[in-house]
Amino acid sequence: MCVWTAYAGKKEAAPVVYEALRKTEGFWAGFYTGIASCSEGKLYLKKCCGHTGTFAEKFNFADLPGNMAIAHSRTASGGLDNRAQPHISSRGLVALHSQGSVGVFADQRHQYTDVLLKLYAEGCRPRSGGPAENGMKEHPGLTTPDGKQISAADVENNAIESCYMKNGGDVVSALREAALPLPGEHCSICLFADKPGLIGFINMNQRICYAFEDDGVYMGTSMNALPGAGMEIPGNSIGYVTAEGTLHLERLGDHKINSFIPDGLAQVVIDYLKENPKSLIAHICDKAVRPHFNKGELDYHALAIYRVMEELYKAGIVTWEESERPYSATGIPGRGFLWSLK
């Protein structure tokens, strides 16, 4: 899966979200990096294959102006720079990144293609498209009428833009109208070019952390991305936060999410790491934590692994070491954290 950060406030945003991403990218992801910012009604974007170190070598923060930005790091999944997130919509009104997967909605993945074709009929041309030979692996297998493979997140991004334009710039109605036909166990975070200081969100079943500080609002997949104590936004929700300290939260739809988290998961992780030191968090989640949740349900296992690892790390029970590995499709290095007992 992916990790991400976001900020809107008084500071120049790109350095803020970059430093927060640098702290969290190895939790999951670490093979693609991107930042989108907004200044004076215009969206700016820089992204590449490679971890945050690669990004810093290629780009300057001066090219990402503004006081609000989103940053994203994702796992190795085929494709070149176009595979990285965030994405900017066809008409330049929305920047979005997403984290998660299609999950239990696998039998509805065809709906992404249906929405994509409708968008194409409207004149939309998603910007993430790349040739099939780049090896992109996207869960709905999305291909445009002109033969380009694109990201599912970019379909949602452009759907939000389309709904936003039709709905007269109403953020919440655009988020809901775009999200409901595109089911997935994911969350999406977006900027609107004409809404300074506002960060929109869709959360079906992933983790969104946020904290309001004197200088603005901070968001991220992990509490490690925040400057202080934060809160979580519940699943099955949409809304927005603002730099001035507003949280607007509404229910997304009629989905039922089992928010129960079993007791004793910390010990489960400890026992697993005794036998399997230097493990990636994806392996800890899938092999140790996930079996304690009911299969086939919308549940909080992805949220639980973050909570557990953060608690164990703060308690000094686990630690990580950075591992830099070249991604075979490009040879460009990615970064991961290998977890062990301290």
Solvent accessible surface area in square Angstrom, and as a share of the most:
residue,aa,sasa,rsa
1,M,49,0.22
2,C,7,0.04
3,V,0,0.00
4,W,1,0.00
5,T,1,0.00
6,A,3,0.02
7,Y,0,0.00
8,A,0,0.00
9,G,15,0.15
10,K,159,0.67
11,K,96,0.41
12,E,100,0.45
13,A,0,0.00
14,A,0,0.00
15,P,46,0.29
16,V,28,0.16
17,V,0,0.00
18,Y,21,0.08
19,E,95,0.43
20,A,10,0.08
21,L,0,0.00
22,R,70,0.26
23,K,119,0.50
24,T,1,0.00
25,E,0,0.00
26,G,3,0.03
27,F,0,0.00
28,W,23,0.08
29,A,9,0.07
30,G,0,0.00
31,F,20,0.08
32,Y,1,0.00
33,T,0,0.00
34,G,0,0.00
35,I,0,0.00
36,A,0,0.00
37,S,0,0.00
38,C,8,0.05
39,S,28,0.18
40,E,180,0.81
41,G,48,0.47
42,K,117,0.49
43,L,14,0.07
44,Y,62,0.24
45,L,49,0.24
46,K,66,0.28
47,K,35,0.15
48,C,1,0.00
49,C,4,0.03
50,G,1,0.01
51,H,11,0.05
52,T,0,0.00
53,G,22,0.21
54,T,20,0.12
55,F,2,0.01
56,A,53,0.41
57,E,152,0.68
58,K,107,0.45
59,F,43,0.18
60,N,99,0.51
61,F,75,0.31
62,A,90,0.70
63,D,68,0.35
64,L,0,0.00
65,P,38,0.24
66,G,8,0.07
67,N,66,0.34
68,M,5,0.02
69,A,0,0.00
70,I,0,0.00
71,A,0,0.00
72,H,1,0.00
73,S,0,0.00
74,R,27,0.10
75,T,37,0.22
76,A,41,0.32
77,S,17,0.11
78,G,3,0.03
79,G,0,0.00
80,L,84,0.42
81,D,57,0.30
82,N,31,0.16
83,R,3,0.01
84,A,0,0.00
85,Q,6,0.03
86,P,0,0.00
87,H,2,0.01
88,I,12,0.06
89,S,0,0.00
90,S,28,0.18
91,R,105,0.38
92,G,20,0.19
93,L,50,0.25
94,V,0,0.00
95,A,0,0.00
96,L,0,0.00
97,H,0,0.00
98,S,13,0.09
99,Q,2,0.01
100,G,23,0.22
101,S,50,0.32
102,V,10,0.06
103,G,30,0.29
104,V,56,0.32
105,F,13,0.05
106,A,41,0.32
107,D,114,0.59
108,Q,61,0.27
109,R,95,0.35
110,H,104,0.47
111,Q,44,0.20
112,Y,4,0.02
113,T,48,0.28
114,D,65,0.34
115,V,22,0.13
116,L,0,0.00
117,L,87,0.43
118,K,138,0.58
119,L,6,0.03
120,Y,26,0.10
121,A,92,0.72
122,E,74,0.33
123,G,42,0.41
124,C,2,0.01
125,R,121,0.44
126,P,15,0.09
127,R,135,0.49
128,S,1,0.01
129,G,20,0.19
130,G,5,0.05
131,P,63,0.40
132,A,58,0.45
133,E,145,0.65
134,N,33,0.17
135,G,38,0.37
136,M,12,0.06
137,K,150,0.64
138,E,26,0.12
139,H,61,0.27
140,P,18,0.11
141,G,54,0.52
142,L,2,0.01
143,T,66,0.39
144,T,6,0.04
145,P,84,0.53
146,D,87,0.45
147,G,42,0.40
148,K,97,0.41
149,Q,41,0.18
150,I,1,0.00
151,S,1,0.01
152,A,5,0.04
153,A,8,0.06
154,D,0,0.00
155,V,0,0.00
156,E,3,0.02
157,N,0,0.00
158,N,1,0.01
159,A,6,0.05
160,I,0,0.00
161,E,1,0.00
162,S,9,0.06
163,C,13,0.08
164,Y,6,0.02
165,M,94,0.42
166,K,134,0.57
167,N,50,0.26
168,G,75,0.72
169,G,19,0.18
170,D,69,0.36
171,V,9,0.05
172,V,15,0.09
173,S,41,0.26
174,A,0,0.00
175,L,0,0.00
176,R,67,0.24
177,E,82,0.37
178,A,3,0.02
179,A,7,0.05
180,L,78,0.39
181,P,53,0.34
182,L,3,0.01
183,P,9,0.05
184,G,1,0.01
185,E,14,0.06
186,H,17,0.07
187,C,0,0.00
188,S,1,0.00
189,I,0,0.00
190,C,1,0.01
191,L,0,0.00
192,F,0,0.00
193,A,5,0.04
194,D,80,0.42
195,K,58,0.25
196,P,118,0.74
197,G,15,0.15
198,L,18,0.09
199,I,0,0.00
200,G,0,0.00
201,F,0,0.00
202,I,3,0.01
203,N,0,0.00
204,M,8,0.04
205,N,5,0.03
206,Q,8,0.04
207,R,6,0.02
208,I,0,0.00
209,C,0,0.00
210,Y,22,0.08
211,A,6,0.05
212,F,74,0.31
213,E,67,0.30
214,D,140,0.73
215,D,30,0.15
216,G,2,0.01
217,V,0,0.00
218,Y,17,0.06
219,M,1,0.01
220,G,0,0.00
221,T,1,0.00
222,S,1,0.00
223,M,37,0.17
224,N,35,0.18
225,A,8,0.06
226,L,15,0.07
227,P,81,0.51
228,G,37,0.35
229,A,105,0.81
230,G,19,0.19
231,M,126,0.56
232,E,46,0.20
233,I,2,0.01
234,P,66,0.41
235,G,12,0.12
236,N,10,0.05
237,S,4,0.02
238,I,0,0.00
239,G,0,0.00
240,Y,46,0.18
241,V,0,0.00
242,T,18,0.11
243,A,23,0.18
244,E,148,0.66
245,G,37,0.36
246,T,64,0.37
247,L,63,0.32
248,H,62,0.28
249,L,76,0.38
250,E,62,0.28
251,R,149,0.54
252,L,7,0.03
253,G,14,0.14
254,D,132,0.68
255,H,54,0.24
256,K,179,0.76
257,I,38,0.20
258,N,57,0.29
259,S,66,0.43
260,F,133,0.56
261,I,43,0.22
262,P,25,0.16
263,D,142,0.74
264,G,46,0.44
265,L,6,0.03
266,A,36,0.28
267,Q,91,0.41
268,V,33,0.19
269,V,0,0.00
270,I,27,0.14
271,D,66,0.34
272,Y,36,0.14
273,L,2,0.01
274,K,123,0.52
275,E,140,0.63
276,N,56,0.29
277,P,82,0.51
278,K,116,0.49
279,S,10,0.07
280,L,39,0.19
281,I,3,0.01
282,A,26,0.20
283,H,80,0.36
284,I,0,0.00
285,C,3,0.02
286,D,87,0.45
287,K,125,0.53
288,A,9,0.07
289,V,0,0.00
290,R,47,0.17
291,P,81,0.51
292,H,92,0.41
293,F,17,0.07
294,N,91,0.47
295,K,169,0.71
296,G,62,0.60
297,E,65,0.29
298,L,18,0.09
299,D,4,0.02
300,Y,25,0.10
301,H,34,0.15
302,A,6,0.04
303,L,7,0.03
304,A,1,0.00
305,I,0,0.00
306,Y,1,0.00
307,R,85,0.31
308,V,11,0.06
309,M,0,0.00
310,E,10,0.04
311,E,107,0.48
312,L,7,0.03
313,Y,86,0.33
314,K,154,0.65
315,A,69,0.53
316,G,33,0.32
317,I,68,0.35
318,V,1,0.01
319,T,48,0.28
320,W,61,0.21
321,E,81,0.36
322,E,86,0.39
323,S,20,0.13
324,E,108,0.48
325,R,93,0.34
326,P,96,0.60
327,Y,30,0.11
328,S,112,0.72
329,A,63,0.49
330,T,39,0.23
331,G,50,0.48
332,I,58,0.29
333,P,45,0.29
334,G,0,0.00
335,R,22,0.08
336,G,3,0.03
337,F,3,0.01
338,L,36,0.18
339,W,0,0.00
340,S,22,0.14
341,L,57,0.28
342,K,170,0.72
